Amino acid sequence: MRYAKGHKEKTRQRIIETAAANFRERGFEGEGIASVMHDAGLTNGAFFNHFASKEDLAREVVAFAMAERLDFLNERIATGGNTQAYIDSYLSTKHRDNPQQGCPISTLVGDVARRSEPVREAFAEGMETLVARLSRQWPGLEEGPARERAIALYALINGALQMARATKDGALSEEILAAGRRAASALL
């Protein structure tokens, strides 16, 4: 059976998108190839037509998810959203409660630190691009201080989001999000 032109690339992209959501929700170790392929509507055997290993898929997922986050940030800025709106969106109950749709930094950073060099490189490249983009939000600052502020902002909002997700106490979780928003706003 012959497939239409582009079928293999579309299938590969579907696997990456499915794995990105699943890995963000359950982590790299909490998600297997079989469930990714099932959720993508494919058989396990089809996996190796697209990826050499789960680690190869992890690298692709990290690159995809980081690019997706950059697109989200660019879209927010292009539609008149400012950095405060980005912070408010990032440290929201909706983002906290939907890790599979959210930022890969807050959901995958711990896992990435334990992955292979190619996965870590994909994360670093994505992080570098995000920091560079966010640092342009302070045109009055020189490059060094603006970059430092962008890094501090990402570290703060990601840490706050991870803590809010980790607590079982709903009131404490909301308090963490609110404190994170206030602290992040102070960096502006």
C-alpha positions as CSV (number, residue, x, y, z in Angstrom):
1,M,0.0,0.0,0.0
2,R,1.4,3.4,-1.0
3,Y,0.8,6.4,1.2
4,A,0.3,10.0,0.0
5,K,3.3,12.2,-0.1
6,G,4.1,13.6,3.3
7,H,2.3,10.7,5.2
8,K,5.5,9.6,7.0
9,E,6.3,13.1,8.2
10,K,2.7,13.7,9.3
11,T,2.7,10.5,11.3
12,R,6.1,11.3,12.8
13,Q,4.8,14.7,13.9
14,R,1.7,13.1,15.4
15,I,3.9,10.8,17.5
16,I,6.0,13.8,18.7
17,E,2.9,15.8,19.6
18,T,1.3,12.9,21.4
19,A,4.5,12.1,23.3
20,A,5.0,15.8,24.2
21,A,1.6,15.9,25.9
22,N,2.2,12.5,27.6
23,F,5.7,13.3,28.7
24,R,4.6,16.6,30.2
25,E,1.9,14.9,32.1
26,R,3.7,11.8,33.3
27,G,7.5,12.4,32.7
28,F,9.8,10.5,30.5
29,E,10.0,7.5,32.8
30,G,6.3,7.5,33.5
31,E,5.4,7.1,29.9
32,G,6.3,4.2,27.6
33,I,6.5,3.8,23.9
34,A,3.5,1.5,23.8
35,S,1.2,4.1,25.4
36,V,2.5,6.9,23.2
37,M,1.9,4.9,20.1
38,H,-1.6,3.8,21.3
39,D,-2.5,7.4,22.1
40,A,-1.3,8.4,18.6
41,G,-3.5,5.7,17.1
42,L,-0.5,3.6,15.8
43,T,1.0,0.2,16.5
44,N,4.2,-0.2,18.6
45,G,6.0,-1.6,15.6
46,A,5.6,1.7,13.7
47,F,7.7,3.5,16.3
48,F,11.0,2.4,14.9
49,N,10.1,3.6,11.4
50,H,10.4,7.1,12.9
51,F,12.8,7.0,15.8
52,A,15.9,5.0,16.7
53,S,15.0,4.9,20.4
54,K,12.9,6.4,23.2
55,E,15.8,8.8,23.9
56,D,15.7,9.9,20.2
57,L,12.0,10.6,20.7
58,A,12.7,12.5,24.0
59,R,15.1,14.8,22.1
60,E,12.6,15.5,19.4
61,V,9.9,16.1,22.0
62,V,12.0,18.6,24.0
63,A,12.9,20.5,20.8
64,F,9.3,20.5,19.7
65,A,7.9,21.6,23.1
66,M,10.5,24.3,23.5
67,A,9.7,25.7,20.1
68,E,6.0,25.5,20.9
69,R,6.6,27.6,24.1
70,L,8.5,30.1,22.1
71,D,5.6,30.4,19.6
72,F,3.3,30.9,22.6
73,L,5.5,33.7,24.0
74,N,5.8,35.4,20.6
75,E,2.1,35.2,20.0
76,R,1.4,36.7,23.5
77,I,3.8,39.6,22.7
78,A,2.6,40.1,19.1
79,T,-1.1,40.4,20.2
80,G,-0.3,43.2,22.7
81,G,0.3,41.0,25.7
82,N,3.0,42.3,28.0
83,T,5.3,40.4,30.3
84,Q,2.9,40.8,33.2
85,A,0.2,39.1,31.2
86,Y,2.6,36.3,30.4
87,I,3.4,35.9,34.1
88,D,-0.3,35.9,35.1
89,S,-1.0,33.2,32.5
90,Y,2.0,31.1,33.5
91,L,1.2,31.2,37.2
92,S,-2.5,30.5,36.7
93,T,-4.7,27.7,38.0
94,K,-5.4,26.7,34.4
95,H,-1.7,26.2,33.6
96,R,-1.1,24.5,37.0
97,D,-3.9,22.0,36.3
98,N,-3.0,21.2,32.7
99,P,0.6,20.2,32.5
100,Q,0.1,18.2,29.3
101,Q,-0.7,21.5,27.5
102,G,1.7,23.8,29.3
103,C,5.3,24.8,29.4
104,P,7.8,22.0,29.0
105,I,10.3,23.8,31.3
106,S,8.1,23.3,34.4
107,T,7.2,19.7,33.6
108,L,10.3,18.3,32.1
109,V,13.3,20.1,33.6
110,G,13.9,17.5,36.3
111,D,13.7,14.7,33.8
112,V,15.9,16.5,31.2
113,A,18.7,16.9,33.8
114,R,18.9,13.1,33.9
115,R,18.7,12.5,30.1
116,S,21.4,12.0,27.4
117,E,23.5,14.9,26.1
118,P,21.4,15.3,22.9
119,V,18.2,15.8,25.0
120,R,19.9,18.2,27.3
121,E,21.3,20.1,24.3
122,A,17.8,20.4,22.8
123,F,16.6,21.8,26.1
124,A,19.5,24.3,26.3
125,E,18.9,25.5,22.8
126,G,15.3,26.1,23.5
127,M,16.0,27.8,26.8
128,E,18.6,30.0,25.1
129,T,16.0,31.1,22.5
130,L,13.3,31.7,25.1
131,V,15.7,33.8,27.3
132,A,16.9,35.8,24.3
133,R,13.3,36.5,23.3
134,L,12.1,37.5,26.8
135,S,15.1,39.7,27.4
136,R,14.0,41.9,24.6
137,Q,11.0,42.9,26.8
138,W,13.3,45.3,28.6
139,P,14.7,47.5,25.8
140,G,15.9,50.1,28.3
141,L,18.3,47.7,29.8
142,E,21.7,46.7,28.4
143,E,22.0,43.1,27.1
144,G,23.6,41.6,30.2
145,P,21.1,42.9,32.8
146,A,18.1,42.2,30.5
147,R,19.3,38.6,30.0
148,E,19.9,38.2,33.8
149,R,16.4,39.4,34.4
150,A,14.9,37.0,31.9
151,I,16.7,34.1,33.4
152,A,15.7,35.1,36.9
153,L,12.1,35.5,35.7
154,Y,12.0,32.0,34.2
155,A,13.6,30.4,37.2
156,L,11.1,32.1,39.5
157,I,7.9,31.3,37.6
158,N,9.0,27.7,36.9
159,G,9.9,27.1,40.5
160,A,6.6,28.5,41.7
161,L,4.6,26.5,39.2
162,Q,6.4,23.3,40.1
163,M,5.8,23.9,43.8
164,A,2.1,24.7,43.2
165,R,1.7,21.5,41.3
166,A,3.5,19.4,43.9
167,T,1.3,20.4,46.9
168,K,-1.9,18.6,47.7
169,D,-3.3,21.5,49.7
170,G,-5.3,23.6,47.3
171,A,-5.1,26.7,49.4
172,L,-1.4,26.5,49.7
173,S,-1.1,25.9,46.0
174,E,-3.0,29.0,45.2
175,E,-0.9,30.9,47.8
176,I,2.3,29.8,46.0
177,L,0.9,30.9,42.6
178,A,-0.1,34.3,44.0
179,A,3.3,34.8,45.8
180,G,5.1,33.8,42.5
181,R,3.1,36.3,40.5
182,R,3.9,39.1,43.0
183,A,7.6,38.2,43.1
184,A,7.8,37.9,39.3
185,S,6.0,41.2,38.9
186,A,8.7,42.8,41.1
187,L,11.3,41.8,38.5
188,L,9.5,43.9,35.9
